[in-house]
Amino acid sequence: MAEQPRPGRRLAVLLALVPVTACGPTPVAPLPVRPPDPTVAPATASPPATTPAAPPTTGPAATTVGALPSRPPAPPPTTPARPPGGTRPPSTSPRPSACLGPVRYDLVLADTELALLRSLCLSVGGVLRIQGIGPGEVTVDREDLVSHHYEAGVVDIRFVQPGTVRVTIPQDGTPYPVTVVVV
């Protein structure tokens, strides 16, 4: 059977584990005190307690401890940074939930069945990118609402004004109209 350690020995082990710090000859500054918040009413009305004034200290060890503010200062207001290049920020007006926003919608003709794509909703600034088509094959019915560009088998149609544009894309000799609603 194991012998139980004596209580004096336990205390000695505990004291060895606890670091002991000694106070030097300099006085210790009192902890800062928060003033009562005037917006909060006390639960019971009691006269304010008076505390004796601490004797003033002089010399190199004298420090001033101020009262902590009752609330942290508010951060300065920030303004959203404007994107470079003079582009306008996104609209704050509500957009239909089915609308994709001002994004680039890639349409790869080799992987897409155009008969299933009837309509599309984009915001002004959105781009319909059609990949795998020849020059002059894609047509639009509202040239005033779009800006388009062809290069190396890719047609980019940027929607620059709100409205409805019918984009006609041929595939295997059949023209497929895609109605693009631009908000």
N, C-alpha and C positions, 0 to 999 in steps of 0.2 A: 504494500500500500504506500502511495506517495505521501510525503510529508507536506502539510499545508504551509504556505509561506506566512511568516509573521506579519502583523499589520505594520510594524515599523519598517520592515523591509520593503513593503509595497509603497509606502510613502516616499522612501528614498529613491525607488525606481521612478516613480512619477515625477518627483522633483528633478531628476536628472534629465527627463525627457522634455520638460517645460523650459523654454529659454527664459532667462531672467535678465531684465534690463534695469540698470540703475539710473536714477535721475541725477543729473549733474548739478552744479551750483547755480545754473541759470533758472529763473522762474519759468513755469509753464503757463502759456497763454490760455485763457478760458476758451471754451468752445463757442462758436458764433451762435447767436440766438435769433430765431425768426420772430419778427413782430407779429402780433395777432392780426388775422385777416379781418378788416372792417366789414366785409360783406357777409361774414358768418356770425350769427348771433350766438352768444354763449348759452348753454343749456340752463345754467342758473346764474343769477346776477350776484356777483361777489365783488367786493372792493378790490382794486388792483393791488397786487402784492408789490411791496417795495423791496428792493435788494440793496444791500449795503454796497457803497461804491468801493471798488478795489483801489488800493493805494497806487498812485502813479509810479511807474517805473521809469528810470532814466538810464542812459548809457547805451552801449552797443546792443544789448539784448532786448531793448524796448521795441515792441512791435505793436501795430494797431490791427485789431481784428474787427472788421465791419460786420454788420448784420447781413444775413443772407436775404436776397430779395424773396418776396412771397411767391412770385411766379417767375419762371425763366423768361428772358426777353424773347419776343416773337421774332422769328427769322425774317429777314428783309424780303419784301415781295419780289418775286422773280417774274420776268416777262419771257414768254417763249421766244426762242431764237428764230429769226426769219431764215428760211433756207437761202443759200447764195444763188445768185443768178437772176434775181428779180421774179422768181416764181411765186405765185400767190399761195397762202396757206390753205389747207383743206377746208372745205365748206363745213359750217356747223349746222346746216339745215339737215333735217332728217332725210334719210335715203331709204327707199324700200329695202326690206330685208333680203330680197332676192338679187339686189344689185351688188356687183363685185367691187365697185369703187374704181378709182383711177389706176388700174393695174394693167399689166400686159397679159392678154389671154392668148396662149400659144395653141394653134390649131395645126397639127401635123396631119396632112392629108393621107399619108400612107397608113396611119393608125386610126383614122376617124371615119365613121360612117356618117356622112353629111345628112342623110335622110332623117337621122335622129336628132340633129341639131336644128331646131326651128327658130329659137330666139335667144337673145343674150342681153343682159343689162349691164352697162358700164357707166362710170361717171365721166364727166368732161375730163379729157387728158388721158383716158384709157386707150390702149392700143390693142387691136386685133392683129395678131401675127399669123399669117398663113404660110406654112412651109411646104415646099414640094410642088410648086405651080410655075407655069411659064409666064413670061411678060405679057401684060395686056389681057389676061384671061379673067381676072377678077374685076367686077364692075360694081359701082355704087349708084344709087338713084339720087342722092343729095350731095353733090360735090361741094356745096357751100358749108356743109357740116363736118367735113373730113379733110385730112391731109394725108396723102398716101405716097409710098415710096417702094420701088422694086429693086432688089439686088440679089443675084445669085440664087434664084429660085425661092425667094422669100418676099412676101408682100406685107408691109407694115401699114396698117390703116389707123391713124390717130384721129380720135373724135374730138374736135375742137369747139363745137357748139352743142347745146342741148337740143334734143329732137329725136326723131326716129329715122333710121337709115336702113335701107334694104341692101344688103351685100349679097351679090350673086356669085357663087363659086361653082365652076364646072368640075365634074368628076366623072370619068368614064363616058364622056359625051353628054351627060345630063346636067343641066344647070340646077343648082340647089340654092334657093333664096334663104338667107338668114336675116331675120329682123333684129336690128340692134337698137335698143332703147338707150338713149344717152340722157342722163340726168345731171 
